[in-house]
């Protein structure tokens, strides 16, 4: 059976080079804003700000 609830699958995109590097889940109810975290980008080769997008590649 499929999961039920408030979890949503989102992709994290580098704000500098615009490459999708990570896929994660978030809770829609507890987080109204979009997810933003600093993570390592393998294309830029340094830690950059990654923002949430719903388009999965």
N, CA, C and O atoms as a GROMACS GRO file, in nm:
protein
  228
    1UNK      N    1   0.083  -0.118   0.000
    1UNK     CA    2   0.000   0.000   0.000
    1UNK      C    3   0.088   0.125   0.000
    1UNK      O    4   0.201   0.123   0.048
    2UNK      N    5   0.034   0.229  -0.053
    2UNK     CA    6   0.106   0.356  -0.056
    2UNK      C    7   0.099   0.424   0.080
    2UNK      O    8   0.007   0.401   0.159
    3UNK      N    9   0.198   0.507   0.105
    3UNK     CA   10   0.198   0.582   0.230
    3UNK      C   11   0.088   0.686   0.227
    3UNK      O   12   0.058   0.744   0.123
    4UNK      N   13   0.029   0.710   0.342
    4UNK     CA   14  -0.071   0.814   0.356
    4UNK      C   15  -0.021   0.915   0.457
    4UNK      O   16   0.049   0.879   0.552
    5UNK      N   17  -0.054   1.038   0.437
    5UNK     CA   18  -0.017   1.138   0.535
    5UNK      C   19   0.028   1.267   0.470
    5UNK      O   20   0.000   1.294   0.354
    6UNK      N   21   0.099   1.345   0.549
    6UNK     CA   22   0.136   1.479   0.508
    6UNK      C   23   0.276   1.486   0.448
    6UNK      O   24   0.324   1.596   0.422
    7UNK      N   25   0.342   1.372   0.425
    7UNK     CA   26   0.477   1.371   0.369
    7UNK      C   27   0.471   1.396   0.219
    7UNK      O   28   0.379   1.349   0.151
    8UNK      N   29   0.571   1.470   0.169
    8UNK     CA   30   0.576   1.504   0.028
    8UNK      C   31   0.720   1.490  -0.020
    8UNK      O   32   0.813   1.533   0.048
    9UNK      N   33   0.739   1.429  -0.135
    9UNK     CA   34   0.873   1.413  -0.192
    9UNK      C   35   0.910   1.539  -0.268
    9UNK      O   36   0.834   1.586  -0.354
   10UNK      N   37   1.028   1.594  -0.237
   10UNK     CA   38   1.076   1.716  -0.302
   10UNK      C   39   1.221   1.697  -0.345
   10UNK      O   40   1.292   1.612  -0.292
   11UNK      N   41   1.263   1.777  -0.442
   11UNK     CA   42   1.401   1.776  -0.488
   11UNK      C   43   1.469   1.903  -0.441
   11UNK      O   44   1.405   2.008  -0.430
   12UNK      N   45   1.600   1.894  -0.413
   12UNK     CA   46   1.677   2.011  -0.375
   12UNK      C   47   1.767   2.051  -0.490
   12UNK      O   48   1.842   1.969  -0.542
   13UNK      N   49   1.759   2.178  -0.531
   13UNK     CA   50   1.831   2.230  -0.646
   13UNK      C   51   1.930   2.335  -0.598
   13UNK      O   52   1.897   2.420  -0.516
   14UNK      N   53   2.052   2.328  -0.650
   14UNK     CA   54   2.155   2.425  -0.616
   14UNK      C   55   2.113   2.563  -0.666
   14UNK      O   56   2.069   2.577  -0.780
   15UNK      N   57   2.126   2.664  -0.582
   15UNK     CA   58   2.084   2.799  -0.620
   15UNK      C   59   2.184   2.867  -0.712
   15UNK      O   60   2.151   2.969  -0.774
   16UNK      N   61   2.307   2.814  -0.724
   16UNK     CA   62   2.409   2.875  -0.808
   16UNK      C   63   2.409   2.814  -0.948
   16UNK      O   64   2.394   2.886  -1.047
   17UNK      N   65   2.425   2.682  -0.957
   17UNK     CA   66   2.436   2.616  -1.089
   17UNK      C   67   2.305   2.554  -1.137
   17UNK      O   68   2.299   2.507  -1.251
   18UNK      N   69   2.200   2.554  -1.056
   18UNK     CA   70   2.066   2.505  -1.091
   18UNK      C   71   2.061   2.355  -1.121
   18UNK      O   72   1.972   2.311  -1.195
   19UNK      N   73   2.153   2.276  -1.067
   19UNK     CA   74   2.150   2.131  -1.084
   19UNK      C   75   2.078   2.066  -0.967
   19UNK      O   76   2.094   2.109  -0.852
   20UNK      N   77   1.999   1.964  -0.995
   20UNK     CA   78   1.929   1.889  -0.891
   20UNK      C   79   2.025   1.788  -0.832
   20UNK      O   80   2.076   1.701  -0.903
   21UNK      N   81   2.051   1.799  -0.702
   21UNK     CA   82   2.150   1.714  -0.638
   21UNK      C   83   2.093   1.618  -0.535
   21UNK      O   84   2.150   1.511  -0.513
   22UNK      N   85   1.982   1.652  -0.472
   22UNK     CA   86   1.928   1.571  -0.364
   22UNK      C   87   1.777   1.554  -0.379
   22UNK      O   88   1.709   1.641  -0.435
   23UNK      N   89   1.725   1.441  -0.328
   23UNK     CA   90   1.581   1.416  -0.320
   23UNK      C   91   1.551   1.381  -0.175
   23UNK      O   92   1.621   1.298  -0.116
   24UNK      N   93   1.449   1.442  -0.118
   24UNK     CA   94   1.416   1.420   0.022
   24UNK      C   95   1.265   1.432   0.041
   24UNK      O   96   1.191   1.460  -0.053
   25UNK      N   97   1.220   1.410   0.165
   25UNK     CA   98   1.080   1.425   0.200
   25UNK      C   99   1.066   1.538   0.300
   25UNK      O  100   1.160   1.569   0.375
   26UNK      N  101   0.948   1.599   0.301
   26UNK     CA  102   0.919   1.700   0.402
   26UNK      C  103   0.773   1.689   0.442
   26UNK      O  104   0.691   1.636   0.368
   27UNK      N  105   0.742   1.740   0.560
   27UNK     CA  106   0.607   1.740   0.611
   27UNK      C  107   0.539   1.870   0.570
   27UNK      O  108   0.583   1.978   0.608
   28UNK      N  109   0.431   1.860   0.491
   28UNK     CA  110   0.361   1.978   0.440
   28UNK      C  111   0.293   2.058   0.551
   28UNK      O  112   0.283   2.181   0.542
   29UNK      N  113   0.248   1.991   0.655
   29UNK     CA  114   0.172   2.057   0.761
   29UNK      C  115   0.264   2.138   0.852
   29UNK      O  116   0.231   2.252   0.887
   30UNK      N  117   0.378   2.082   0.891
   30UNK     CA  118   0.468   2.150   0.984
   30UNK      C  119   0.552   2.259   0.918
   30UNK      O  120   0.592   2.354   0.985
   31UNK      N  121   0.578   2.247   0.789
   31UNK     CA  122   0.662   2.344   0.718
   31UNK      C  123   0.581   2.411   0.608
   31UNK      O  124   0.554   2.351   0.504
   32UNK      N  125   0.542   2.536   0.632
   32UNK     CA  126   0.465   2.608   0.531
   32UNK      C  127   0.557   2.665   0.422
   32UNK      O  128   0.520   2.670   0.305
   33UNK      N  129   0.678   2.707   0.462
   33UNK     CA  130   0.773   2.764   0.367
   33UNK      C  131   0.847   2.654   0.292
   33UNK      O  132   0.843   2.537   0.330
   34UNK      N  133   0.914   2.694   0.185
   34UNK     CA  134   0.995   2.598   0.110
   34UNK      C  135   1.123   2.568   0.186
   34UNK      O  136   1.175   2.652   0.259
   35UNK      N  137   1.173   2.447   0.168
   35UNK     CA  138   1.292   2.400   0.236
   35UNK      C  139   1.416   2.464   0.175
   35UNK      O  140   1.432   2.464   0.053
   36UNK      N  141   1.505   2.517   0.259
   36UNK     CA  142   1.632   2.574   0.215
   36UNK      C  143   1.741   2.527   0.309
   36UNK      O  144   1.734   2.552   0.430
   37UNK      N  145   1.843   2.458   0.256
   37UNK     CA  146   1.953   2.412   0.339
   37UNK      C  147   2.084   2.431   0.264
   37UNK      O  148   2.087   2.438   0.141
   38UNK      N  149   2.193   2.439   0.341
   38UNK     CA  150   2.325   2.445   0.280
   38UNK      C  151   2.376   2.302   0.270
   38UNK      O  152   2.390   2.232   0.370
   39UNK      N  153   2.404   2.258   0.146
   39UNK     CA  154   2.453   2.123   0.121
   39UNK      C  155   2.565   2.129   0.018
   39UNK      O  156   2.582   2.230  -0.051
   40UNK      N  157   2.640   2.020   0.007
   40UNK     CA  158   2.751   2.013  -0.087
   40UNK      C  159   2.698   1.990  -0.229
   40UNK      O  160   2.616   1.902  -0.254
   41UNK      N  161   2.748   2.072  -0.323
   41UNK     CA  162   2.714   2.058  -0.464
   41UNK      C  163   2.834   1.997  -0.535
   41UNK      O  164   2.943   2.055  -0.533
   42UNK      N  165   2.815   1.882  -0.598
   42UNK     CA  166   2.927   1.815  -0.664
   42UNK      C  167   2.968   1.884  -0.793
   42UNK      O  168   3.079   1.862  -0.841
   43UNK      N  169   2.881   1.967  -0.850
   43UNK     CA  170   2.915   2.039  -0.973
   43UNK      C  171   2.994   2.166  -0.942
   43UNK      O  172   3.088   2.200  -1.015
   44UNK      N  173   2.958   2.236  -0.835
   44UNK     CA  174   3.031   2.356  -0.793
   44UNK      C  175   3.154   2.322  -0.708
   44UNK      O  176   3.247   2.401  -0.696
   45UNK      N  177   3.152   2.202  -0.651
   45UNK     CA  178   3.256   2.151  -0.562
   45UNK      C  179   3.272   2.232  -0.434
   45UNK      O  180   3.383   2.249  -0.384
   46UNK      N  181   3.161   2.282  -0.382
   46UNK     CA  182   3.161   2.347  -0.252
   46UNK      C  183   3.020   2.350  -0.195
   46UNK      O  184   2.923   2.312  -0.262
   47UNK      N  185   3.009   2.394  -0.071
   47UNK     CA  186   2.880   2.399  -0.003
   47UNK      C  187   2.804   2.521  -0.052
   47UNK      O  188   2.853   2.634  -0.045
   48UNK      N  189   2.684   2.497  -0.102
   48UNK     CA  190   2.600   2.603  -0.157
   48UNK      C  191   2.460   2.592  -0.097
   48UNK      O  192   2.424   2.490  -0.039
   49UNK      N  193   2.383   2.696  -0.111
   49UNK     CA  194   2.244   2.695  -0.068
   49UNK      C  195   2.161   2.615  -0.168
   49UNK      O  196   2.168   2.640  -0.288
   50UNK      N  197   2.083   2.519  -0.118
   50UNK     CA  198   1.995   2.438  -0.201
   50UNK      C  199   1.851   2.470  -0.165
   50UNK      O  200   1.816   2.480  -0.047
   51UNK      N  201   1.766   2.488  -0.266
   51UNK     CA  202   1.626   2.522  -0.245
   51UNK      C  203   1.537   2.411  -0.297
   51UNK      O  204   1.575   2.334  -0.385
   52UNK      N  205   1.418   2.405  -0.241
   52UNK     CA  206   1.321   2.300  -0.274
   52UNK      C  207   1.252   2.328  -0.407
   52UNK      O  208   1.221   2.443  -0.440
   53UNK      N  209   1.230   2.221  -0.483
   53UNK     CA  210   1.146   2.225  -0.602
   53UNK      C  211   1.066   2.096  -0.608
   53UNK      O  212   1.110   1.994  -0.554
   54UNK      N  213   0.950   2.100  -0.671
   54UNK     CA  214   0.867   1.979  -0.677
   54UNK      C  215   0.892   1.900  -0.805
   54UNK      O  216   0.847   1.786  -0.816
   55UNK      N  217   0.964   1.957  -0.901
   55UNK     CA  218   0.992   1.886  -1.025
   55UNK      C  219   1.106   1.789  -1.004
   55UNK      O  220   1.218   1.829  -0.972
   56UNK      N  221   1.079   1.661  -1.020
   56UNK     CA  222   1.180   1.557  -1.005
   56UNK      C  223   1.230   1.516  -1.141
   56UNK      O  224   1.151   1.496  -1.233
   57UNK      N  225   1.360   1.504  -1.155
   57UNK     CA  226   1.419   1.463  -1.283
   57UNK      C  227   1.437   1.314  -1.286
   57UNK      O  228   1.485   1.260  -1.386
   0.00000   0.00000   0.00000
